[in-house]
Amino acid sequence: MKIDQLRIIVDEREKKSGIPDLLKAVGVNIEVRTLPVGDYIVAPEIVVERKSIRDLISSIFDGRLFDQCNRLREHFQHPVILMEGDVDEIEEFTENPLVFYGAISSIAIDFKIPVIPTPNATHTAKLLVSMSSRKEAQKGPFLKKIKKSNDLQRQQLSVLCSLPGVGEKLATRMLEKFGTPLQVLSASSVELAKVEGLGKERAKKIKDMLESKSKFLKSSNQKTLHD
């Protein structure tokens, strides 16, 4: 298929990334819409969620990432997460890279969603062109009617699954014991260790992660906290 015959549906919020302009510059037909799931639809069943390294780390710690994975997997046969940026920055944005890689492992193994790294927007655009050139993409992408997620139980599990070493089974046990995600996050390491299958070591890792000061905290905020 010739490049000027390719069509990609782009989320409205991606315009500022510069990627839609790069796609148009090489002749790809783009259609800008507000997408409830994903950032780029390149084929009937292929959706791409693009995340910078910083946003990916942020979404791991605030619980957004696993909720997004659930919705991607629920509505598309072939979701892809595209990780854009310099992977060396991971250690700048988080004190414990193992938490980051634990989440990435969960995406690949538990959700069965591939995570593809690209160094910058130019390479991201090339990857999207490549995906939309595949044989199964020749029918062109199409929009699906997708309702905004309001499954409270799923959202609660997603938040807890973002904790180090916690999968859906342990997250369910946590909710059975403590009742709410807030009560889980507020529990001591001793209390957490009582959750069946969690153990003292994993409970300590969870509390260490929750209580470690974030590098996102601005210096002005730190002064205010100390005053």
N, C-alpha and C positions, 0 to 999 in steps of 0.2 A: 504494500500500500504506500502511495506517495505521501510525503509529509503534509502536503496541503489538503489531504483528504482526512487527516486525523482530527478528532474532536475530543476535547477534555472538558469536563464540567469542574469548575473551580469555585471553592467557597469564597464568599465576599470578603472575609477577613484575611484572605491570603494575598490580596492586592498589594498590601504594603511590603510583602516579602520580596517583591520584584520578580518572582518566578513567572506569574502570568505574562508579564512584558517580555521575558526571555522566550516563553513559548510562542507568543505572537510573532516575535522577531524572526523565528525560524520557519514560520508559516503554519503553525498549528492553529486550528480553529478552537477558540475557547468560549465557554458559556459561563458567565459569572452568576452564581445563585447563592442563596443562604442555605447551606447544607446542615441538616440536623445531625448528621453522622459523617465524619471524615472531612478531609480537605480537598481531595481530588478524586473524581470518579473517572477512571480511564477506560473502563469496559463495563459491560452489563453486571458483572459480579466481582470486579476488582476496584477496591476503594483504598486510598492511601491517606493515612494520618501523618502529617509532617510535624516534627517537633525539633526545636533547637535543643542542644544539650541542656541548657539552663531550664527550658520549659519542661523537658522530660524529667529532670530531677525534681523540679517543683511539683509536677503532677504525681510523682511517686509518693512524695511525702504528704500531699494533701488528699490523697485517695482518688483523684480524678482518673488516673491512668487505667486502673482496673475496671472502673465503670465504663470508660470509653472502649476498652477491649471487649467487654461483654456486649456492648451495643454494636460494635463493628462485626463481631462474630455472629451476632443474632440476625443481622440484616444482609450480610454479604458473604458469599462462599469463600472469597479470597481477599481478606483484608491484609494490608501491609502497613507496618509502622516504619516511617523513614526518619532516621536519626541524623540530623544535619549539624555539622560543626566539627571542631577539633576535639577528639576524644580525650586528649591530654587535659582538657579543661575540667573533666570530671572531678579530679582531685582538688580543684580550686573551689568548686561549688558544694562539695560535700566532704565532711571529715571521715566518712566511712564508705569508700567506694564499694565495699562488699554488699551494702544495702542496695545500691544502684544495680549491681550485677545480679543480685538475687531477684530483683524485680524483672530485669531483662530476661533472666532464665525462666521465670514464671510465665512471661508473655510467650516465649518461644515453645516451652514444654507444656504448660497447662492450657494456655489458650490456643496453642498451635498457630500463632501469628508470627511470620518472619519479621525480624528487625534488620533493616538495611541501612548501613551508615553511608553518608555522603559528606564531603568536606565543606561544600558551600552551595549557594543557590544555583550556580551554573551547572554543577554536576547533578543537582536535584532535578533540574529541568531536563537534562539529558536522560536521566533514568525514567522520568515520566513519559518522555517521547518513546523510549524503548518499550515501556509497558503498553502504551496505547497502539504500538505497531504490531503487537502479537496477533496471531490468527483469531483468537477468541474475542479480540477487541474490535474486529472489523464490523460487527453489527452496531458498534457505537455505544457509548455510555447512555444510561437513562436514569432519571430520577425515580426514587421510590417514595411512597407515602410512609413516612416514619414519624411516629408520635414521640414527643419528648419523654424520656424515661422518668417514670414516677414510682418505680418499684422501690419502696422504702427499704424492704428487707435486702434487696440486691445492693442498694447503695450502702447500707450498713456493713454488709459483708465485704464490699469493695474497699471501704475505709480500713477495715481490720486486716484484710489481705495485703495491704501495703506495708504492714509491719514486718520486720526481718524474721524470716523463718516461719511465717504464718500463711497457711493455705486455707482453703474454704472449710475444711473439716475443723481445724483448730479455731477458725473465726466463729464457726457455728457454736462450738463448745464455749467459747468466751461469752457469746451473747446469752447462751443458756445459763451461764453462771452469774454474769453481772447485769444482764438486762439491756443495757444500752452501750453504744460505742464510747460515750463519754465516761461511763463508769469503768470501762476496760482501760481507757487511757489514763484514768486517775488512780487506778489500782497500784499498790506497791508491788515490787518484784516478788515478795513473799506470797502475796495473794495471787499473782499471775502464775507462779510456779505450781499452784494447786490445780490449775486447769489440766485435765487429763491429757498426757502426751506432750505438754509444753516443756516442763522441767526448769530447774533453776538457771542453767546456763542461758537458755533462750530467753527466759524472763528477764535476766540481767541485760542481755543485748537489747531487748525492746526498751527497757527503761533508760539505758545509756543513750540510745538513739533519740528518744523523746526528750530527754533532759539536756542533751548537748546543745550548746548555743550555736545558732545557725550563722553561716557566713553572709547570709542575706541581710542580717541585722545591720542597719546603718549606724555609723559611729555617733551621730547626733541622738539617735534613740537610746544608745547605750549610756550616754551621759545623762539623759533624762531619767533612765531607770536607776542610776546610781545616786541622783540628787534627792 
